[in-house]
């Protein structure tokens, strides 16, 4: 079974109980046997939760500790070839999608299933033959 690589929005929805996709995000996350957590996703997640949603820092420290204590989760720095691949994708796309290109390229490198609620990222993933959930 392929590992799951969650996009930032999956982590946010999984965390925020009154979010529109909370149940689905929790189901996706909870059913994964193994999870690849790229540093770009974690950094985006922290920024969204602390800066945009103003979640208390103590809560976030506990949440990150929960993720790091989860035996299914493997925190990774994006492989150099994924960084280069994301820059190749940038040649035909927009710099506003650079983080998504890096997430997508990392999913390709780890042969992971990409979990996202971002329609544009779903289309990009499907064009590269990456399996996506939810469907």
Beta strands, then each sheet from edge to edge (+ up, - down):
strand 1: 4-6
strand 2: 35-38
strand 3: 73-76
strand 4: 113-115
strand 5: 132-133
sheet 1: 3+ 2+ 1+ 4+ 5+
end
